């Protein structure tokens, strides 16, 4: 069972970009990997997901601005965030869902703040 560690968050101006990384302690090949976010006072929401076959899914609010990718050889998932908006401010969490077993793992989160 993998453990997940996110990195790459920070403070960025509107219109800026950040690349978030999620490093797993073991193989991510059996997992659908995803990024979720939670803003203060709001529920956690799915941002982007990528299956182990490479199929991707995005929230409508980030389509065309964010891109998820995975490097199974490095056990790492990335979220490239572009054209950031203040409403993208949230804690971003990495998620792993096993494709066959009822196993779900979460990282500890990384803060993204979009502000001028």
Beta strands, then each sheet from edge to edge (+ up, - down):
strand 1: 4-7
strand 2: 10-12
strand 3: 18-24
strand 4: 31-38
strand 5: 45-50
strand 6: 56-58
strand 7: 66-71
strand 8: 76-81
strand 9: 90-98
strand 10: 104-106
strand 11: 110-114
sheet 1: 1+ 3- 8+ 7-
sheet 2: 2+ 11+ 9- 4+ 5- 6+
sheet 3: 2+ 11+ 9- 10+
end
